[in-house]
Amino acid sequence: MRRTDGEDTGVAETAGQDGALVWAERRRLGQMFDQATDMMSLVVGPDHVFELVNPAAKHACGDTQLLGRSVRDMIWSDKGREVLRRLDEARETGLPFTTRALPFRMTPETGEDRFIDLTLQPLTNDDGEVEAIFCRSQDVTEQVRALTVQQFLREELAHCQGNTLAVVLALAEQSAGHAASLDEFKADFAGRLSALGAVNATLNTEGPDVSLAGLFKAVAQRSGLAARLGGSGGGATLGPKAAITLGLMFHELLQISNTGEASGSTWPRIRAHQRAGCLHLIWMSSLSRDYDQDGGDFAHRLFDHAVRHDFGGRWRVLRHRKSTAFCFEFPLTHSAWARSGAVA
């Protein structure tokens, strides 16, 4: 600025420069407020009326008109009332509030709760009275869900490890209790562990559910009998626990059938059919006719417990002079079968 007589006025010029800097600073702050990805707003009065709202907050609330509206009119869920309560407390006490992963429903149309990190900062005047509350929040729903999934996977892994160790211990106890010699125990235990390993490998490949055909193929591939499964029920799928049980049953049936002495034979054969809401599994072999269903051996205990308790089904043995058939009936409505498979 210059005077009319042409002389410079230093004070006026400095004031003009300071005013320009203030307006430039406010302009920058306005740009930061508008372009921030965090949801920001300024609310005033006991009803917390929106005085300033940035585009991110407006978009999170469904691009509705927020200026001049009360926060009390924007609460759509009981969990959202926690935000209102915290706003009232901040106005009464003048103390800031911060919380993480607070459940909150952004819009009534979504029908689902989101999670936000929330900060409430009261703004006071010279008398210490709260004139407004600055609200800043960030949508952290995806992070919360990712942490939830990670926690679930850790718990599931620990649960699966505990189950696997329990199965191994049971296999060792049963194998040792029914083995006539140390060599027989080693052979039986090693075979059952091998079958358990094949089932776990299949679950890791196909998991978390595994098909009946894939399960039998994994257990029988070492004996060359993977192609003996036929019928219309091979696509039925099982969860991990049921897959381990049925995999061990397949292994015991292979041992009962004494497949090593049936070189070149078409036996054993296994047929799987779905009928009347049940999966019928029929195992036919010419070399298992001496099997005693009333015996106390490991296979009998395994079949009886698994079929009746783990699958809610029933089983029986049909003998013919040339062969024996093991008939298993599994209700497909049982939880052992995955929804993506037989039940669907």
C-alpha positions as CSV (number, residue, x, y, z in Angstrom):
1,M,0.0,0.0,0.0
2,R,1.2,3.6,-0.7
3,R,0.1,6.9,0.5
4,T,-1.2,9.6,-1.9
5,D,2.0,11.6,-1.5
6,G,4.0,8.6,-2.6
7,E,5.6,7.8,0.7
8,D,5.6,4.0,1.8
9,T,3.8,3.1,5.0
10,G,5.7,0.1,6.5
11,V,3.1,-0.7,9.1
12,A,0.2,-0.9,6.5
13,E,2.3,-2.9,4.2
14,T,3.2,-5.4,6.9
15,A,-0.4,-5.7,7.9
16,G,-1.4,-6.4,4.3
17,Q,1.2,-9.2,4.1
18,D,0.1,-10.7,7.4
19,G,-3.5,-10.7,6.2
20,A,-2.6,-12.4,3.0
21,L,-0.7,-15.1,4.9
22,V,-3.7,-15.7,7.2
23,W,-6.0,-16.1,4.3
24,A,-3.5,-18.4,2.5
25,E,-3.2,-20.5,5.7
26,R,-7.0,-20.7,6.0
27,R,-7.3,-21.7,2.4
28,R,-4.8,-24.5,2.9
29,L,-6.5,-25.7,6.0
30,G,-9.8,-25.8,4.1
31,Q,-8.2,-27.8,1.4
32,M,-6.8,-30.3,3.9
33,F,-10.2,-30.5,5.6
34,D,-12.0,-31.2,2.3
35,Q,-9.5,-33.6,0.8
36,A,-8.8,-35.7,3.9
37,T,-9.7,-39.3,3.6
38,D,-10.7,-39.4,7.3
39,M,-14.3,-38.4,8.2
40,M,-14.2,-35.0,9.8
41,S,-17.0,-32.7,11.1
42,L,-17.6,-29.9,13.5
43,V,-20.8,-30.0,15.7
44,V,-22.2,-27.3,17.9
45,G,-24.8,-26.9,20.6
46,P,-26.4,-29.5,22.9
47,D,-28.0,-31.3,20.0
48,H,-24.7,-31.5,18.2
49,V,-25.7,-29.8,15.0
50,F,-23.4,-30.2,12.0
51,E,-21.6,-26.9,11.2
52,L,-18.8,-28.2,9.1
53,V,-18.7,-31.6,7.3
54,N,-16.0,-32.8,4.9
55,P,-16.8,-34.8,1.8
56,A,-15.5,-38.1,3.3
57,A,-18.0,-37.9,6.2
58,K,-20.8,-36.9,3.9
59,H,-20.1,-39.9,1.6
60,A,-20.0,-42.3,4.5
61,C,-23.4,-41.1,5.6
62,G,-24.9,-41.7,2.1
63,D,-24.2,-38.3,0.6
64,T,-27.1,-36.9,2.5
65,Q,-27.4,-33.2,3.5
66,L,-25.8,-33.0,7.0
67,L,-25.3,-29.3,7.5
68,G,-27.8,-27.9,10.0
69,R,-28.9,-31.4,11.1
70,S,-28.5,-32.9,14.5
71,V,-26.4,-35.9,15.2
72,R,-29.4,-37.2,17.2
73,D,-31.3,-37.5,13.9
74,M,-28.5,-39.5,12.3
75,I,-28.4,-42.4,14.7
76,W,-29.8,-45.6,13.1
77,S,-28.8,-48.3,15.5
78,D,-28.4,-48.9,19.2
79,K,-24.6,-49.2,18.8
80,G,-24.6,-45.8,17.2
81,R,-26.0,-44.3,20.4
82,E,-22.7,-44.8,22.0
83,V,-21.3,-42.0,19.8
84,L,-24.1,-39.7,21.0
85,R,-23.4,-40.5,24.6
86,R,-19.7,-39.7,24.1
87,L,-20.6,-36.4,22.4
88,D,-22.7,-35.4,25.4
89,E,-19.9,-36.4,27.8
90,A,-17.3,-34.4,25.8
91,R,-19.6,-31.3,25.9
92,E,-20.2,-31.6,29.6
93,T,-16.6,-32.3,30.7
94,G,-14.6,-30.6,28.0
95,L,-12.3,-33.6,27.9
96,P,-11.3,-35.3,24.6
97,F,-12.3,-38.9,23.9
98,T,-10.6,-41.5,21.7
99,T,-11.7,-45.1,21.0
100,R,-10.8,-47.8,18.5
101,A,-13.0,-50.2,16.5
102,L,-16.3,-48.8,17.7
103,P,-19.3,-50.5,16.0
104,F,-21.3,-47.9,14.1
105,R,-23.9,-48.0,11.3
106,M,-23.1,-45.3,8.7
107,T,-26.4,-45.4,6.7
108,P,-29.7,-47.1,7.4
109,E,-29.7,-48.8,3.9
110,T,-26.6,-50.8,4.5
111,G,-28.1,-53.0,7.2
112,E,-24.7,-53.8,8.6
113,D,-22.4,-52.3,11.3
114,R,-19.1,-50.8,10.4
115,F,-16.1,-50.2,12.7
116,I,-14.5,-46.8,13.2
117,D,-11.7,-45.2,15.1
118,L,-13.2,-42.1,16.7
119,T,-11.7,-39.0,18.2
120,L,-13.8,-36.2,19.8
121,Q,-12.0,-33.0,20.6
122,P,-14.0,-30.2,22.4
123,L,-13.2,-26.6,21.4
124,T,-13.6,-24.2,24.3
125,N,-13.8,-20.4,24.5
126,D,-11.9,-18.0,26.8
127,D,-14.4,-18.8,29.6
128,G,-13.7,-22.6,29.3
129,E,-17.1,-23.3,27.8
130,V,-17.4,-25.9,25.0
131,E,-18.5,-24.1,21.9
132,A,-18.0,-26.9,19.4
133,I,-16.7,-30.5,19.1
134,F,-14.3,-31.5,16.4
135,C,-15.1,-35.1,15.3
136,R,-12.6,-37.2,13.4
137,S,-13.2,-40.9,12.5
138,Q,-11.7,-43.5,10.2
139,D,-13.4,-46.6,8.8
140,V,-11.4,-49.6,10.0
141,T,-13.9,-52.3,9.2
142,E,-11.7,-54.2,6.8
143,Q,-8.8,-54.2,9.3
144,V,-11.1,-55.5,12.1
145,R,-12.5,-58.2,9.9
146,A,-9.0,-59.3,8.8
147,L,-7.9,-59.5,12.5
148,T,-11.0,-61.5,13.2
149,V,-10.2,-64.0,10.4
150,Q,-6.6,-64.3,11.6
151,Q,-7.7,-65.0,15.2
152,F,-10.2,-67.6,13.9
153,L,-7.5,-69.3,11.8
154,R,-5.1,-69.4,14.8
155,E,-7.8,-70.9,17.0
156,E,-8.8,-73.4,14.3
157,L,-5.1,-74.4,13.7
158,A,-4.7,-75.0,17.4
159,H,-7.9,-77.0,17.5
160,C,-6.9,-79.1,14.5
161,Q,-3.4,-79.8,16.0
162,G,-5.0,-80.9,19.2
163,N,-7.4,-83.2,17.3
164,T,-4.6,-84.6,15.2
165,L,-2.5,-85.4,18.3
166,A,-5.5,-87.1,19.9
167,V,-6.0,-89.2,16.8
168,V,-2.4,-90.2,16.7
169,L,-2.4,-91.2,20.4
170,A,-5.6,-93.2,19.9
171,L,-4.1,-95.0,16.9
172,A,-1.0,-95.8,18.9
173,E,-3.0,-97.2,21.8
174,Q,-5.3,-99.3,19.7
175,S,-2.5,-100.6,17.5
176,A,-0.5,-101.6,20.5
177,G,-3.4,-103.1,22.3
178,H,-4.3,-105.5,19.4
179,A,-0.9,-106.3,18.0
180,A,0.5,-109.8,18.6
181,S,4.1,-108.6,18.3
182,L,6.3,-105.5,18.1
183,D,6.7,-106.0,14.3
184,E,2.9,-106.2,13.9
185,F,2.5,-103.1,15.9
186,K,5.0,-101.2,13.8
187,A,3.3,-102.3,10.6
188,D,-0.2,-101.4,11.8
189,F,0.7,-98.1,13.3
190,A,2.8,-97.0,10.4
191,G,0.0,-97.9,8.0
192,R,-2.6,-95.9,9.9
193,L,-0.2,-92.9,10.3
194,S,0.3,-93.1,6.5
195,A,-3.4,-93.0,5.9
196,L,-3.8,-90.1,8.3
197,G,-1.0,-88.3,6.5
198,A,-2.7,-88.9,3.1
199,V,-6.0,-87.5,4.4
200,N,-4.3,-84.4,5.8
201,A,-2.4,-83.8,2.6
202,T,-5.7,-84.0,0.7
203,L,-7.3,-81.5,3.1
204,N,-4.4,-79.1,2.6
205,T,-4.8,-79.4,-1.2
206,E,-8.6,-79.4,-1.6
207,G,-9.6,-78.0,1.9
208,P,-11.3,-77.1,3.9
209,D,-13.7,-79.7,2.5
210,V,-12.7,-82.8,0.6
211,S,-14.7,-85.0,-1.8
212,L,-15.4,-88.6,-1.2
213,A,-13.7,-89.6,-4.4
214,G,-10.6,-87.4,-3.6
215,L,-10.5,-88.9,-0.1
216,F,-10.5,-92.5,-1.3
217,K,-8.0,-91.7,-4.0
218,A,-5.6,-90.3,-1.4
219,V,-5.8,-93.3,0.9
220,A,-5.8,-96.0,-1.9
221,Q,-3.3,-94.6,-4.3
222,R,-0.4,-96.6,-2.9
223,S,-2.2,-99.9,-3.5
224,G,-3.4,-99.0,-7.0
225,L,-7.1,-99.1,-6.1
226,A,-8.0,-95.5,-6.5
227,A,-10.0,-96.3,-9.6
228,R,-12.2,-98.8,-7.9
229,L,-14.7,-96.2,-6.6
230,G,-17.8,-95.9,-8.7
231,G,-21.4,-94.8,-8.5
232,S,-23.1,-91.4,-8.3
233,G,-22.0,-90.3,-4.8
234,G,-18.3,-89.7,-5.3
235,G,-18.7,-85.9,-5.3
236,A,-20.2,-85.7,-1.8
237,T,-17.9,-83.5,0.4
238,L,-16.9,-83.8,4.0
239,G,-15.4,-81.5,6.6
240,P,-12.0,-82.1,8.1
241,K,-13.0,-84.1,11.1
242,A,-15.3,-86.4,9.1
243,A,-12.7,-86.8,6.4
244,I,-10.1,-88.1,8.8
245,T,-12.6,-90.6,10.3
246,L,-13.7,-91.9,6.9
247,G,-10.1,-91.9,5.6
248,L,-9.1,-94.2,8.4
249,M,-12.2,-96.4,7.7
250,F,-11.1,-96.7,4.1
251,H,-7.6,-97.8,5.3
252,E,-9.0,-100.4,7.6
253,L,-11.2,-101.8,4.8
254,L,-8.2,-102.1,2.6
255,Q,-6.4,-104.0,5.3
256,I,-9.4,-106.3,5.9
257,S,-9.7,-106.9,2.1
258,N,-6.1,-108.1,2.2
259,T,-5.5,-106.5,-1.2
260,G,-1.9,-107.8,-1.4
261,E,-3.2,-111.3,-2.3
262,A,-5.6,-110.1,-4.9
263,S,-3.2,-109.2,-7.7
264,G,-5.0,-109.0,-11.0
265,S,-8.4,-109.2,-9.4
266,T,-11.2,-106.7,-9.8
267,W,-11.8,-106.8,-6.1
268,P,-12.3,-104.9,-3.8
269,R,-14.9,-102.5,-5.3
270,I,-16.7,-99.7,-3.6
271,R,-19.9,-98.1,-4.8
272,A,-21.3,-94.8,-3.6
273,H,-24.9,-93.8,-4.3
274,Q,-27.2,-91.0,-3.0
275,R,-30.8,-92.1,-2.4
276,A,-33.6,-91.0,-0.1
277,G,-31.5,-88.4,1.6
278,C,-28.7,-90.8,2.4
279,L,-25.3,-91.8,1.0
280,H,-25.0,-95.5,0.6
281,L,-21.5,-96.8,0.6
282,I,-21.0,-100.4,-0.3
283,W,-17.6,-102.1,0.0
284,M,-17.4,-105.5,-1.7
285,S,-14.4,-107.8,-1.4
286,S,-13.8,-111.5,-2.0
287,L,-11.2,-111.8,0.7
288,S,-12.9,-110.3,3.8
289,R,-15.6,-113.0,4.3
290,D,-14.0,-114.1,7.5
291,Y,-14.4,-110.7,9.1
292,D,-16.4,-110.9,12.4
293,Q,-18.7,-108.0,12.9
294,D,-19.1,-109.0,16.6
295,G,-15.4,-109.0,17.3
296,G,-13.5,-106.5,19.4
297,D,-10.8,-105.6,16.9
298,F,-9.8,-102.0,16.0
299,A,-11.7,-101.9,12.7
300,H,-15.0,-103.0,14.3
301,R,-14.7,-100.3,17.0
302,L,-13.7,-97.7,14.5
303,F,-16.6,-98.5,12.1
304,D,-19.2,-98.7,14.9
305,H,-18.2,-95.5,16.7
306,A,-17.7,-93.5,13.4
307,V,-20.8,-94.6,11.7
308,R,-23.1,-94.3,14.7
309,H,-21.7,-91.2,16.4
310,D,-19.7,-89.2,13.9
311,F,-22.1,-89.7,10.9
312,G,-25.4,-90.6,12.7
313,G,-25.8,-93.6,10.4
314,R,-25.8,-97.4,10.5
315,W,-23.8,-100.3,9.0
316,R,-23.9,-104.0,8.6
317,V,-22.0,-106.9,6.9
318,L,-23.5,-109.1,4.2
319,R,-21.8,-112.4,3.6
320,H,-21.9,-114.5,0.5
321,R,-20.0,-117.7,-0.2
322,K,-17.7,-115.9,-2.7
323,S,-17.6,-112.4,-1.2
324,T,-18.5,-110.0,1.6
325,A,-20.1,-106.6,1.4
326,F,-19.8,-103.8,4.0
327,C,-22.9,-101.6,3.8
328,F,-22.7,-98.1,5.3
329,E,-25.7,-95.7,5.3
330,F,-24.9,-92.0,6.1
331,P,-27.8,-89.5,6.4
332,L,-26.7,-86.5,4.2
333,T,-28.4,-84.1,6.6
334,H,-25.8,-84.8,9.2
335,S,-23.3,-82.0,10.0
336,A,-20.4,-84.3,8.9
337,W,-21.2,-83.5,5.3
338,A,-20.3,-80.1,4.0
339,R,-23.0,-77.8,2.7
340,S,-21.2,-77.4,-0.6
341,G,-21.5,-81.1,-1.4
342,A,-24.0,-83.8,-0.7
343,V,-26.5,-81.8,1.3
344,A,-26.8,-79.1,-1.3
